[in-house]
């Protein structure tokens, strides 16, 4: 698992990127397993090629599973789009947090921002609200490879696997986030933010469309930030 | 099938837009100090919410099923500093076993 946070490292861009890649390898392996389950579940609904293209272009577990859940329940593709966009609405908040740490031209800032995924963004935080962009790129590399590769494997072995839920594949995702949360939530204020976020998600899930509870959980940070650290 | 391809295209563009909106509108101006102390806590709040939704959520409802046992295994494994792959694959194995026995 390694240290909870990326240490502030003054190294060159390529050194920090390589350090990020090393940090990202266990994430990549976990994401590989998770995306196998995506491929398995997606194939009967989307065919063989579309799930792979989706993983290449969208690269977002929560949005892809969210869209899939809507389609599996007989919902329209429009409803699937809305659910997935809501699930990814947190990227808006994550992007706002990341923005001051990105330097240079708009095109370069955009390229860094595109590599944002939950695990990389959290791992690249170096405290005080700052992020190490090259480290984040590095952590994302094994995850992207794992995500796309796992989808391919899932699509092709899926028909031979039987019921994916019988294999417990739906428990991969919560376990992945438990792992990330424990690395992140250290200290009183972060624990308070985690507790508040969990409470908001529990309270809102039965009341509002999927995805919104996750975004609303961000509100817990306002109260938690008033605590003494 | 066309609908699926439209969905993929829209989601690819929407996800990119969500990721890019902050960095391209804010530029590299620093956030105000008050905002920074909130930003620092954002990952904890969002990850905790994701754990809850992925463990108990079923569409717009809460449910208790075998995933809970898998997530509980993950919590125990993580506090014992197990490697991530053990945490994740172990959670799936526990969940699968629970369903087999149920």
Interface residues (C-beta under 8 A of the other chain):
Chain A: X1 X26 X27 X29 X30 X33 X34 X46 X47 X50 X53 X54 X57 X58 X59 X60 X62 X63 X64 X67 X69 X73 X76 X77 X80 X81 X84 X85 X88 X89 X90 X91 X92 X93 X94 X95 X96 X97 X98 X99 X100 X101 X102 X103 X104 X106 X109 X110 X112 X113 X114 X116 X118 X121 X122 X125 X127 X128 X129 X165 X166 X167 X168 X169 X170 X171 X172 X173 X174 X175 X176 X177 X178 X179 X180 X181 X182 X184 X185 X189 X190 X191 X192 X193 X194 X195 X196 X197 X198 X200 X201 X202 X205 X206 X207 X208 X209 X210 X213 X214 X216 X217 X218 X219 X220 X221 X222 X224 X225
Chain B: X1 X3 X4 X5 X6 X7 X8 X9 X10 X11 X12 X14 X15 X16 X18 X19 X20 X21 X22 X23 X24 X25 X26 X27 X28 X29 X30 X31 X34 X35 X36 X37 X38 X39 X40 X41 X42 X43 X44 X45 X46 X47 X48 X49 X50 X51 X52 X53 X54 X55 X56 X57 X59 X60 X61 X62 X66 X67 X69 X70 X71 X73 X74 X75 X78 X79 X81 X82 X83 X84 X85 X87 X88 X89 X90 X91 X92 X93 X94 X95 X96 X97 X98 X99 X100
